[in-house]
């Protein structure tokens, strides 16, 4: 398996099989002994098991057998089965450990022997066993849930209809088989992860789940083929050897049995090899580079003697590529490398000088980057997050039973059978939308844990050039968090990508679609608190009918003010405060639901049959169709579930929903329906009427508290999505506060919080009726779902690379359901449905106008930037007086000199001794590690003392006062100077050039300078060094004498000069630009001259965003005409 990662990721199933079959040829003796000692006993035991148990089963089936003898036979059978299972599991794990370890050793060019494999097995076996226990637990839970669901379905379905019964059984069996195959694939990949990575158990399962994304179809085919072949061998063995007493002779049975054992041995060996190869294919597919040296050391850790004494030749064999790489060695470590591109030798010195003048950051190389590793989550922490997610994410879904049936039947129930149809609609809506679509499909489309429409948009921006602000360069794609995969030429994904990138109108249409979804989420954040709190407070009137509606509204407003006032304490504290309330709420509604089913109508479980949906629409007609607007409220809060991923983890969200939320909601709605079958007149307040009198007031208190919590989900989602919009330049600059030191995604936006509170109170006091608010609420919910579905089509094609048929099936099923709901809410636009449309239109105008103005301002700066020839023609002094100090000139350009600089030096006769052009830009990634934050480049020669620094952020990152931004920026410049001097010390001629990009990763985080001294390269910045500044003659002794070059004097002199300038004072020069239009159309003039100008006046200043001290700020005014 000598393929490069770029080749591995494109292997097909036949290619994987071919690579797997050729692996034993590299160490035939080792694999022969592994097969003989582990795989052969395992295969023999699998087939021989039925041969030994068959006689016992025959004796047990004898009705005339002696009872004492029967008990003895049962004891023998159970003992044998127990021993067989222990043997089977033990040898399965031993075989897996041996094969995976051996294949990995061959992959890293590590010496392979049977003795080394045997010595590594004990430590490997322990890790595999823990992972095996977790997978077994998952399989047990799945089987339990499946059989419970099967029993409920058998009770609910009409067994007299044989065709429907047969069809249902077939569908259930297929679904069971599909999930079983998936869990099996998860186990096989998790077992390899447990051996080759420093994680095992639940963490290995989670890692294998991530690796399977995009390769699920391959895994399913391989696992299904393996299981089918093994099952076929077992069937043939049973028919010929076990049960073939009469039809086949003893000799024939021995021959066939031996042959089948041999075939099964080969199948098991190939299966284990495929399992190992598939791991490397998945890692390459997700661009998770495998460090062979690190893997070599990891495998050595399993041995009795750790392989610290690996020879230099072995390490060179691991790391050297096909190009010419010269290694410079000190006494103890290999320190740096220089990659020679032979094509650049023919280029002259003028070409080198031209490259030095003005190159964007994407042409710079020699970057020293550290691999960013996201914090691993333990099982306990994951359970803690699942518990907290109940209070933050699921409150909205959980309080829907307060108002769903009333909004479904606002004019009363004419036929009790309609209740069964409505319940069936609710059951399948909860199953299709929140459970299947969001929890298990859409949540997989998260951007490294970030959810929401902008997270999907960021994924698309990384895989296709659809971003409307063209400020991205190739170096941005080298970030460790910038993950994407290559496109096959002529593939459907490549054609879709080209279609999107071809016209700017399609990019704008995609952006508008995202902004529409974002606007509706904001509207959702206003309507959820209103309807939830108002519905809960309405319970007062059930026991006290004389209480007026104004009192209920006043109570709701007081609760809302308290809720929004709590937001500043953060999700972490609010989650701990609210989680017990919501957990108690779910347990209460689930328990009350079970009680009502048992007391009023057990036959309500018939609603699990989808047949009653058909009967419902046939009976009610158009009224049934418009009632979908009420049923839709049962899945409100689903989009907040996806948007709130930033505050938790996908696994935590999935655990909480499947274990607690989903079962309790089904019980709650079924219990209310059972009550309504005998009390149709109580539909207006069915929840409170169905509560037993003895616990009415405790439940009322919990319901009110849960309604408050329900609002938290959409408020938190609004904060997250506004933060993402800020990073994409689609929302005016507002204050964002991080409320947790442990979880970066937990934020609070004060301005948005108070705006939401005012609008929420206005809606509550204005409508005073949950029915009209429910109509508005349904409109917002279904539009967001439609936007997510449309974005998911592109995600499945461009990011997951699914077949277009799979994308079509997902799209068809989602749009059929959601368009049905959308058509129903259209009938209620005049009954309150206009509210979210107005709110969304206002926010859409704000976001689009702000983004439009930002794009136009960037385009103007890009087109009016000053040429480098003009700047360099001024000479080292720039034709001005250079005063002590450092001037930080902030610009949005990542290359070139901004127009603001020429405007500044034209009007002022002096400039600072050191000038740094600082570009702060956001990338379509969730975060940029601190080690890779800064890119530095020199402008002109050293006499100019001019630098360019690009500070890169993800949409999850935030400027904070305690970040020491200025200090880190200067540290990156100092490191750049040191690296530059080291590279210059390696050159004594300009006849040779070095060109190209090479990333150097230091395992110890240090560069070794002359005589093994460590250069201070641990400043937590990833610095780029222009490759053209490094001239290395090919084949000369200069490379070997790099460490002996006397470069310390030059770089120390410049660093001392920079420190003196920094101590003299740092001035932050920001452009105070005004955007104006000239002779434009009316709408463009209104948008730019009035709306955009107004938004710039009321938003936060750049100086506040960058935390610039007021005494060090210098604003340069300018007017841009667009």
C-alpha positions, -999 to 999 in steps of 0.1 A, spaced: 0 0 0 25 26 -13 -1 50 -26 -1 87 -17 -30 102 2 -42 119 -30 -44 85 -46 -59 67 -16 -90 90 -14 -101 81 -49 -99 43 -45 -130 24 -56 -142 -9 -41 -123 -30 -66 -92 -9 -60 -95 -14 -22 -99 -52 -27 -68 -53 -50 -47 -33 -25 -58 -55 3 -50 -88 -15 -14 -76 -23 -5 -66 13 4 -101 25 29 -104 -3 51 -78 15 55 -100 46 42 -135 37 57 -153 67 41 -129 92 6 -131 77 9 -169 74 16 -172 111 -12 -147 120 -36 -167 98 -25 -200 113 -27 -189 150 -57 -165 150 -78 -165 118 -79 -203 112 -91 -212 148 -117 -184 145 -130 -196 111 -130 -232 122 -150 -224 154 -176 -204 134 -184 -234 112 -179 -262 137 -202 -245 162 -233 -257 144 -218 -292 140 -215 -296 178 -248 -280 187 -269 -299 162 -270 -332 181 -279 -314 214 -307 -296 197 -321 -328 182 -321 -344 216 -338 -315 232 -366 -316 206 -374 -352 216 -408 -350 235 -402 -384 251 -368 -376 266 -362 -379 304 -366 -345 321 -334 -350 341 -315 -358 310 -331 -328 292 -320 -305 320 -285 -319 317 -286 -313 279 -297 -277 284 -268 -271 308 -244 -286 283 -258 -264 255 -257 -232 275 -222 -239 288 -210 -246 252 -227 -215 239 -211 -194 266 -176 -208 259 -182 -204 222 -191 -167 225 -161 -160 247 -138 -178 222 -154 -160 192 -151 -125 207 -116 -131 220 -102 -144 187 -121 -118 167 -104 -91 187 -70 -109 186 -72 -113 148 -82 -77 143 -53 -65 165 -27 -86 148 -38 -77 112 -43 -39 118 -10 -36 137 9 -55 109 -6 -34 81 2 -2 99 37 -13 104 41 -20 67 26 14 59 52 32 81 81 11 67 85 -3 102 103 -37 105 76 -64 106 78 -97 124 55 -121 140 71 -117 174 67 -79 174 30 -83 165 25 -108 193 43 -85 218 20 -56 208 -13 -75 210 -18 -73 249 -20 -35 249 -40 -34 217 -64 -60 229 -74 -39 259 -83 -9 237 -102 -30 213 -122 -46 241 -133 -13 255 -145 -2 220 -162 -35 216 -182 -30 248 -194 4 236 -204 -10 202 -222 -39 219 -241 -14 241 -251 5 210 -263 -27 193 -283 -37 224 -300 -3 226 -308 -3 189 -323 -38 191 -344 -28 221 -357 3 204 -364 -17 172 -384 -44 190 -404 -19 210 -413 0 178 -421 -33 161 -445 -43 189 -462 -9 188 -466 -12 150 -481 -47 152 -506 -34 178 -514 -3 156 -516 -19 122 -546 -36 107 -536 -72 106 -567 -80 84 -551 -62 56 -525 -88 46 -509 -67 18 -503 -38 41 -491 -61 69 -467 -79 45 -454 -46 30 -449 -31 65 -429 -62 77 -407 -61 45 -400 -23 50 -392 -28 87 -368 -57 80 -350 -37 53 -346 -7 77 -334 -30 104 -308 -46 81 -296 -12 69 -290 2 104 -274 -31 114 -250 -30 85 -241 6 94 -234 -2 130 -212 -31 119 -193 -8 96 -189 16 125 -175 -11 147 -150 -23 120 -137 12 115 -137 20 152 -115 -10 159 -89 3 135 -91 37 150 -86 22 185 -53 6 173 -38 34 152 -50 65 171 -46 76 208 -83 71 214 -106 42 220 -140 33 233 -167 59 227 -142 84 213 -132 59 187 -168 53 177 -173 90 173 -141 93 152 -152 64 130 -186 81 126 -169 112 113 -146 92 90 -176 73 75 -191 106 63 -189 106 25 -178 69 24 -209 54 40 -220 38 7 -186 21 2 -187 8 38 -222 -5 35 -214 -24 3 -182 -39 18 -199 -49 50 -230 -63 33 -209 -83 9 -188 -97 37 -219 -107 58 -236 -122 27 -205 -143 18 -202 -155 54 -239 -163 56 -237 -182 23 -207 -203 35 -226 -211 68 -257 -221 49 -238 -244 25 -219 -259 55 -251 -265 74 -268 -281 44 -239 -304 33 -219 -311 64 -243 -307 94 -276 -320 78 -261 -340 50 -261 -374 68 -282 -393 42 -274 -375 10 -236 -372 13 -210 -396 24 -185 -390 53 -156 -384 29 -176 -359 8 -186 -340 40 -150 -338 52 -138 -325 18 -166 -299 16 -161 -289 52 -124 -285 48 -129 -265 16 -154 -242 33 -132 -236 63 -104 -226 39 -127 -203 20 -139 -187 52 -102 -182 64 -95 -164 32 -126 -143 35 -119 -133 71 -83 -124 62 -93 -103 33 -120 -87 54 -95 -76 80 -72 -63 54 -100 -44 37 -109 -30 71 -74 -16 75 -71 -2 40 -105 14 42 -94 34 73 -65 50 53 -90 57 24 -113 75 48 -85 95 64 -73 106 30 -108 114 18 -112 138 47 -77 153 42 -66 141 76 -30 136 69 -14 106 84 20 115 100 40 83 93 66 93 119 40 99 146 23 66 136 56 48 138 62 61 173 26 53 183 30 17 171 63 15 190 45 24 222 27 -10 221 60 -29 222 79 -38 252 109 -16 241 98 17 228 115 25 195 133 57 205 164 46 187 150 47 152 177 54 127 180 85 107 177 64 75 143 50 86 131 85 94 143 98 61 125 70 44 93 79 62 94 117 54 112 123 22 90 129 -9 98 124 -46 112 159 -49 148 168 -40 148 177 -2 180 186 15 180 179 53 202 200 76 212 181 107 225 192 141 241 168 165 208 154 177 179 166 155 170 172 119 160 208 119 149 223 85 145 214 49 148 233 16 129 221 -13 144 228 -47 121 233 -77 144 225 -107 121 244 -131 130 277 -114 167 275 -120 163 289 -155 146 321 -142 169 351 -138 174 375 -110 150 401 -126 122 376 -123 132 372 -86 131 410 -81 97 412 -98 84 385 -74 96 406 -45 77 437 -54 41 429 -48 30 394 -43 -2 385 -25 1 363 6 -8 332 -14 26 333 -31 45 332 1 60 300 15 81 285 42 52 288 67 58 273 101 25 259 112 14 238 141 -14 212 136 -45 224 152 -62 198 173 -97 204 186 -103 195 223 -115 159 227 -147 154 246 -149 126 272 -180 105 277 -188 123 309 -185 157 293 -206 145 264 -233 134 288 -231 167 306 -235 185 274 -265 163 265 -280 172 298 -274 209 293 -288 208 258 -322 199 272 -324 233 288 -311 253 258 -320 234 227 -352 214 233 -374 237 253 -392 249 222 -400 214 210 -409 203 245 -435 230 251 -453 225 218 -479 202 234 -493 233 251 -508 246 219 -506 221 190 -541 205 192 -558 239 198 -541 254 167 -550 222 147 -587 224 156 -593 261 163 -630 257 156 -635 225 176 -636 188 168 -665 175 149 -655 138 147 -633 120 173 -617 100 144 -601 133 133 -580 132 165 -564 100 154 -556 114 120 -541 146 136 -520 124 160 -508 103 131 -497 135 113 -479 147 145 -461 113 149 -448 112 114 -439 149 113 -418 144 144 -402 113 129 -395 127 94 -384 163 102 -367 165 137 -355 129 140 -345 118 105 -339 150 87 -323 172 113 -308 150 141 -294 123 118 -288 141 84 -287 179 87 -267 179 119 -240 159 100 -236 189 77 -222 210 106 -191 230 100 -169 215 127 -196 217 152 -212 249 140 -248 248 128 -273 272 111 -277 285 76 -244 304 76 -225 273 87 -239 255 56 -230 286 35 -194 285 48 -191 249 38 -203 258 3 -178 287 2 -149 264 9 -159 239 -18 -170 264 -45 -160 300 -52 -194 314 -43 -183 340 -17 -192 375 -29 -162 393 -12 -131 381 -32 -106 385 -4 -94 349 -2 -60 334 -12 -44 301 -15 -27 303 18 -61 304 35 -68 270 20 -37 256 38 -53 262 72 -57 230 93 -94 239 98 -99 246 61 -110 211 51 -123 203 16 -119 175 -9 -110 176 -46 -135 172 -74 -134 146 -100 -133 161 -134 -166 157 -154 -184 145 -122 -218 158 -113 -203 177 -84 -178 194 -106 -205 204 -131 -226 218 -103 -197 237 -89 -189 252 -123 -226 262 -128 -226 280 -95 -193 299 -101 -202 308 -137 -224 338 -129 -224 363 -101 -262 364 -101 -262 328 -89 -238 336 -61 -261 365 -51 -292 343 -53 -275 318 -29 -265 346 -5 -301 360 -6 -314 325 2 -291 323 32 -302 357 44 -338 348 41 -333 318 63 -313 339 88 -341 365 89 -367 339 96 -346 325 124 -345 360 139 -383 361 135 -385 327 151 -365 341 181 -392 368 185 -423 346 182 -412 315 202 -410 334 236 -443 351 228 -464 319 221 -447 297 246 -450 320 276 -485 332 267 -497 296 263 -482 286 297 -496 316 315 -530 309 299 -533 279 323 -544 303 350 -578 307 333 -585 270 333 -590 269 371 -599 306 374 -621 315 344 -628 350 358 -592 361 353 -591 385 323 -568 381 293 -550 414 302 -538 398 334 -525 368 315 -507 391 291 -492 411 319 -478 379 336 -464 368 303 -446 402 297 -431 401 332 -418 366 326 -403 377 292 -385 406 307 -369 383 333 -359 358 306 -341 383 284 -324 398 315 -309 364 323 -292 361 289 -261 381 299 -251 352 323 -245 329 293 -256 296 280 -234 276 304 -251 290 335 -285 292 319 -282 256 307 -275 244 342 -303 265 355 -328 254 329 -318 217 322 -334 203 354 -366 221 346 -368 207 311 -358 172 321 -386 173 348 -410 187 321 -403 159 297 -407 132 324 -440 148 335 -455 151 300 -444 115 292 -458 102 325 -491 121 321 -493 108 285 -489 72 296 -515 77 323 -540 92 298 -535 64 273 -541 38 300 -571 56 315 -590 70 284 -582 51 252 -556 24 246 -566 21 210 -551 55 203 -519 37 193 -536 30 160 -523 64 150 -489 49 144 -503 35 112 -500 61 84 -533 49 69 -552 72 93 -535 102 76 -552 93 44 -585 88 61 -581 122 78 -576 142 46 -604 123 28 -628 130 56 -619 167 62 -609 179 28 -597 215 26 -602 220 63 -578 191 69 -552 206 46 -553 240 64 -551 223 98 -515 214 88 -506 248 100 -514 237 135 -497 203 131 -466 222 120 -463 237 155 -454 203 168 -419 205 151 -412 241 160 -377 246 175 -362 221 150 -341 248 132 -330 261 166 -317 225 173 -294 229 143 -284 265 149 -275 257 186 -249 231 177 -222 257 183 -231 257 220 -229 219 223 -219 189 202 -237 168 176 -234 137 197 -249 154 227 -278 167 207 -285 133 192 -283 115 226 -307 140 243 -332 138 214 -333 100 209 -332 90 246 -354 117 262 -371 141 239 -386 119 211 -401 92 233 -416 117 258 -432 138 230 -448 108 214 -463 98 248 -474 134 255 -493 138 222 -507 103 223 -520 109 259 -537 142 248 -553 125 219 -566 97 241 -581 123 264 -597 142 234 -614 110 221 -638 112 251 -636 150 258 -636 168 224 -650 200 240 -617 206 259 -595 210 228 -588 247 236 -568 238 268 -564 201 263 -530 200 281 -543 215 313 -576 196 313 -558 163 308 -537 168 340 -549 148 370 -563 173 396 -540 162 423 -509 175 405 -524 204 385 -507 233 402 -472 216 404 -475 208 367 -486 244 360 -455 258 377 -433 234 358 -451 242 325 -446 280 330 -409 274 338 -406 251 308 -422 278 285 -396 302 297 -369 277 289 -385 270 255 -377 306 245 -340 300 253 -335 277 223 -344 303 197 -328 332 215 -295 312 217 -299 303 180 -304 339 171 -272 349 189 -252 322 171 -265 330 136 -260 368 141 -224 361 150 -219 341 118 -236 368 98 -211 394 113 -181 373 102 -195 370 66 -200 408 64 -238 405 63 -247 423 95 -237 457 110 -209 455 137 -224 448 171 -209 438 204 -205 400 209 -196 386 243 -182 352 250 -199 338 281 -178 306 286 -141 300 289 -145 263 280 -168 265 250 -160 291 224 -194 289 207 -214 302 237 -220 339 231 -243 368 240 -252 397 218 -266 425 240 -280 448 212 -298 419 196 -311 407 230 -328 439 238 -342 443 203 -357 408 205 -372 416 239 -389 448 227 -404 431 196 -414 400 216 -433 421 241 -449 440 213 -462 408 196 -474 394 229 -493 425 240 -505 432 204 -521 398 196 -530 386 231 -540 354 214 -519 322 209 -539 312 178 -528 343 158 -492 341 171 -492 304 162 -501 313 126 -472 337 124 -450 312 141 -457 285 116 -448 307 87 -414 315 101 -407 278 109 -416 264 75 -396 290 55 -364 282 75 -369 245 68 -373 251 31 -341 272 30 -322 244 49 -335 218 25 -323 238 -6 -289 244 10 -287 207 19 -291 198 -18 -258 216 -26 -241 202 6 -249 167 -5 -236 172 -40 -206 195 -34 -194 185 1 -206 149 7 -203 140 -30 -235 119 -28 -249 105 -60 -275 128 -75 -302 102 -71 -296 102 -33 -298 140 -32 -330 138 -53 -346 113 -29 -338 135 1 -350 166 -17 -382 150 -29 -392 137 5 -383 169 23 -400 192 -2 -432 171 -3 -436 175 35 -424 211 38 -442 224 7 -474 208 21 -469 227 53 -460 259 35 -492 258 13 -512 254 45 -497 284 63 -503 306 32 -540 304 40 -532 321 74 -511 350 62 -539 374 69 -546 358 104 -512 367 118 -489 350 93 -478 384 80 -458 392 112 -427 371 105 -428 382 68 -425 418 79 -398 411 105 -379 390 81 -382 416 53 -368 443 77 -338 422 87 -332 410 51 -330 446 39 -306 455 67 -283 425 61 -283 427 23 -277 465 22 -249 461 47 -233 433 27 -238 453 -6 -221 483 9 -192 462 22 -186 446 -11 -187 479 -30 -162 494 -5 -139 465 -8 -141 466 -46 -133 504 -46 -102 498 -23 -91 469 -46 -93 490 -78 -78 521 -63 -48 505 -44 -14 521 -50 11 503 -72 42 490 -55 64 506 -82 52 541 -70 59 533 -34 94 519 -40 101 548 -63 99 571 -33 130 556 -18 136 542 17 124 574 33 93 575 11 102 611 4 91 620 39 105 624 74 105 591 92 97 597 129 103 571 156 75 548 162 54 521 145 24 529 123 -3 502 120 -23 510 89 -55 490 89 -68 479 55 -91 452 40 -66 444 13 -45 413 17 -20 425 -10 -9 459 -24 -8 493 -7 -42 507 2 -53 541 -12 -56 554 24 -18 553 27 -12 575 -4 -39 598 9 -21 600 42 14 606 30 2 631 4 -13 653 31 12 648 59 50 654 56 60 626 80 55 588 85 66 564 112 99 546 110 82 513 107 49 508 88 28 477 90 -2 472 68 -27 451 89 -55 432 72 -81 416 95 -102 393 75 -127 365 82 -126 332 64 -154 306 57 -140 284 85 -154 281 120 -121 290 137 -84 298 129 -60 283 154 -38 309 172 -7 292 157 -19 300 122 -35 334 128 -9 357 113 8 359 78 37 383 75 56 396 45 81 423 39 74 451 15 104 464 -4 139 460 9 149 461 46 156 498 44 119 506 39 110 489 72 76 481 58 56 449 64 23 435 56 4 413 82 -28 395 76 -47 384 107 -72 357 98 -103 348 118 -131 323 115 -167 331 121 -165 315 156 -135 337 166 -138 370 183 -116 400 191 -113 404 228 -95 429 250 -74 403 267 -62 387 234 -30 408 233 -35 413 196 -8 439 193 17 419 211 11 388 190 13 408 159 48 421 168 59 386 179 50 374 144 70 402 128 100 394 150 98 357 142 95 366 105 127 386 107 146 358 124 134 333 98 143 356 69 178 361 83 183 323 86 173 318 50 195 346 38 224 331 57 221 300 35 229 320 3 259 335 -12 249 339 -48 219 351 -68 223 327 -96 199 302 -81 163 307 -70 140 289 -47 104 289 -57 73 271 -45 56 264 -13 68 241 14 53 238 49 77 230 76 62 214 107 86 212 136 78 183 160 91 202 189 78 236 179 114 251 176 138 258 148 174 248 156 198 277 148 236 275 146 253 250 168 219 236 179 207 267 196 169 271 194 156 302 176 126 316 194 99 303 171 74 295 197 54 327 197 22 310 188 20 324 154 22 308 120 46 330 100 50 330 62 83 337 47 85 348 11 102 321 -9 119 345 -32 139 360 -4 157 326 0 183 319 -26 199 285 -23 224 272 -49 217 236 -59 244 211 -51 266 236 -33 279 232 2 260 263 13 230 242 23 251 222 47 266 253 62 233 270 69 237 265 106 272 280 105 261 312 87 265 343 108 230 357 105 224 364 142 239 399 140 218 412 111 185 399 125 193 410 161 201 446 148 167 449 130 148 434 159 164 458 183 154 486 159 118 473 158 117 471 197 130 507 199 103 519 175 77 500 194 88 516 227 86 550 210 49 545 204 24 526 183 -2 545 163 -32 528 148 -42 544 115 -78 536 104 -97 548 75 -129 567 82 -145 562 48 -178 575 36 -196 557 8 -215 578 -18 -231 570 -51 -228 592 -82 -257 593 -108 -271 560 -97 -306 546 -98 -331 556 -71 -330 524 -51 -292 521 -52 -289 557 -40 -314 551 -12 -296 519 -2 -261 533 -2 -265 570 7 -291 566 34 -296 530 47 -260 519 46 -248 553 58 -272 552 87 -262 516 96 -225 527 97 -233 555 120 -251 534 146 -228 503 145 -196 499 165 -165 517 152 -136 497 139 -114 511 167 -138 495 193 -138 462 174 -100 461 173 -97 474 209 -76 503 198 -66 527 227 -82 561 221 -49 579 226 -32 559 199 -59 562 173 -56 583 141 -86 584 117 -80 593 80 -112 605 64 -120 597 28 -150 596 5 -155 566 -18 -178 570 -49 -194 538 -61 
